[in-house]
Amino acid sequence: MRYISKLAICAVTVCVVMFPSLAHSQADSQNVLLSIPEIKNLYLPTVTIDLSLTATDFSLTESGLSSTAIVKTGSSQYSFFTLAQTSALRITSELDSAIPAGLTLKTEMSTDGTSIGTPNPTSGGQQILSNASAVDLLTNIGNGVYSGATVTYELEYDVNTVDLSATANQTVVVLYTITL
């Protein structure tokens, strides 16, 4: 029995001398880079909102047109994702080209979407769009995901101010920008 104990002690000593890493634990490390970029993504589906006027939009009575202002509406959805923003963002909008006189195009981005995080946008209400300058549609946008919200368009055609001899078959691009 004593012989076996001495043999076991010798074996442990040989292992410790030959394999010092078995005698104590060894630690090592690696660097892991975590990069969180600033993200400002805005999504609007690729659809055409048809606000075309038709002959049935103009109803005549014995005293003339029943209304000199015609309104057409349409809507779509929008979403956005913002990350690592240190200042509140806003979404602006403008037209890529002028529309004929007598036509007024308005838009509104509602705050009826669902959110993850704290995007909490504030709607600027209905705004008249032009190609002269951008208007704020949403402000106070924080970090997070906002989806399934409604963007509404309204076209007003005023017979009193429109060029009645002109016809227009025009597609106008509404440009949206998410910015500081």
C-alpha positions in Angstrom: 0.0 0.0 0.0 2.9 2.3 0.8 4.5 1.5 -2.4 1.3 2.4 -4.3 1.1 5.8 -2.5 4.7 6.6 -3.3 4.1 5.6 -6.9 1.0 7.9 -7.1 3.0 10.8 -5.6 5.8 10.3 -8.1 3.3 10.1 -11.0 1.7 13.4 -9.9 5.1 15.0 -9.4 6.2 13.9 -12.9 3.0 15.3 -14.4 3.4 18.6 -12.7 7.0 18.9 -13.7 6.4 17.7 -17.3 3.1 19.5 -17.8 3.2 22.7 -15.7 -0.1 23.9 -17.2 -1.8 21.1 -15.4 -0.6 22.5 -12.1 -2.5 25.8 -12.4 -5.2 27.2 -14.6 -4.4 29.4 -17.6 -6.6 32.2 -19.0 -6.5 34.0 -22.3 -8.6 36.7 -23.9 -9.8 38.1 -27.2 -11.0 41.5 -28.2 -14.5 41.7 -29.7 -15.3 44.9 -31.5 -18.9 46.1 -31.0 -19.9 48.7 -33.6 -23.4 50.3 -33.4 -23.8 52.5 -36.4 -26.2 55.5 -36.7 -29.1 54.3 -38.7 -31.9 56.3 -40.3 -34.0 54.1 -42.6 -37.3 55.2 -44.0 -39.6 52.7 -46.0 -42.5 53.6 -48.2 -43.8 50.8 -50.5 -43.4 51.2 -54.2 -47.0 52.1 -55.2 -48.7 54.7 -57.3 -51.4 56.7 -55.5 -54.0 57.5 -58.1 -55.6 60.9 -57.5 -56.8 61.3 -61.1 -59.9 63.4 -61.8 -62.7 62.0 -63.9 -65.8 63.5 -65.5 -68.0 62.1 -62.8 -66.1 64.2 -60.2 -67.8 67.3 -61.7 -71.5 67.2 -61.1 -73.7 69.8 -62.9 -76.9 71.3 -61.6 -79.1 73.9 -63.3 -77.1 76.7 -61.7 -73.7 75.2 -62.8 -71.3 73.0 -61.0 -72.5 71.8 -57.6 -69.0 72.4 -56.2 -66.1 74.3 -57.6 -63.6 72.5 -55.4 -63.0 68.8 -56.0 -61.1 66.7 -53.5 -59.5 63.3 -54.2 -57.8 61.3 -51.5 -55.5 58.2 -51.3 -53.3 56.6 -48.8 -50.4 54.2 -48.2 -48.3 52.9 -45.4 -44.8 54.0 -44.1 -42.3 52.6 -41.6 -38.9 53.8 -40.2 -36.0 52.5 -38.1 -33.6 54.7 -36.2 -30.7 53.7 -34.1 -27.9 55.4 -32.1 -29.3 58.9 -32.8 -28.2 61.5 -30.3 -30.7 64.2 -31.5 -34.3 64.0 -32.5 -34.9 63.4 -36.2 -37.6 64.6 -38.5 -39.2 63.5 -41.8 -39.6 66.1 -44.5 -41.3 66.0 -47.9 -41.3 67.9 -51.1 -42.3 67.5 -54.8 -39.8 66.8 -57.5 -41.5 69.2 -59.9 -44.3 71.8 -59.9 -47.9 70.9 -60.3 -50.3 72.9 -62.4 -51.8 76.0 -61.0 -55.2 75.4 -59.4 -54.1 72.0 -58.0 -53.0 71.6 -54.4 -51.4 68.4 -53.2 -51.4 67.9 -49.4 -50.0 65.0 -47.4 -50.0 63.9 -43.8 -48.0 61.2 -42.0 -50.2 59.9 -39.1 -48.9 58.6 -35.9 -51.1 55.5 -35.9 -48.3 53.0 -36.2 -46.8 50.5 -33.8 -43.5 51.0 -32.2 -40.6 49.2 -30.6 -38.3 51.5 -28.5 -39.0 55.2 -28.2 -39.5 56.6 -31.8 -42.5 58.6 -30.6 -43.0 60.8 -33.7 -45.1 64.0 -33.6 -47.2 64.6 -36.7 -47.0 68.0 -38.3 -50.6 67.5 -39.5 -51.7 68.0 -43.1 -49.1 70.0 -45.1 -49.2 71.5 -48.6 -46.5 70.1 -50.8 -44.5 72.1 -53.3 -41.2 71.8 -55.2 -40.0 75.1 -53.6 -39.2 73.8 -50.1 -39.6 70.8 -47.9 -42.2 70.7 -45.1 -41.9 68.8 -41.8 -44.3 65.9 -41.7 -43.0 64.2 -38.5 -40.7 65.7 -35.8 -39.3 64.6 -32.5 -38.4 61.1 -33.8 -36.4 59.1 -31.3 -34.6 55.7 -31.6 -36.6 52.6 -32.5 -38.8 50.9 -35.0 -42.1 52.5 -36.2 -44.3 50.5 -38.6 -47.6 50.2 -40.2 -48.4 54.0 -40.0 -50.6 55.8 -42.6 -49.5 58.5 -45.1 -52.5 60.2 -46.7 -52.6 62.3 -49.8 -55.2 64.8 -50.8 -55.5 66.6 -54.2 -57.7 69.7 -54.4 -58.8 70.9 -57.8 -60.3 74.4 -57.7 -62.3 75.3 -60.9 -61.9 79.0 -59.9 -58.1 79.0 -60.1 -57.2 76.2 -62.5 -56.3 76.8 -66.1 -59.5 75.3 -67.7 -57.9 75.0 -71.1 -55.0 72.8 -69.9 -55.0 69.1 -69.4 -52.4 67.4 -67.4 -51.4 63.8 -67.2 -48.6 64.1 -64.8 -46.9 61.8 -62.3 -45.4 63.8 -59.4 -42.8 62.2 -57.2 -43.1 63.0 -53.5 -39.6 63.0 -52.0 -39.3 62.0 -48.3 -36.1 62.6 -46.2 -35.4 61.5 -42.7 -32.9 64.0 -41.2 -31.8 66.0 -38.2 
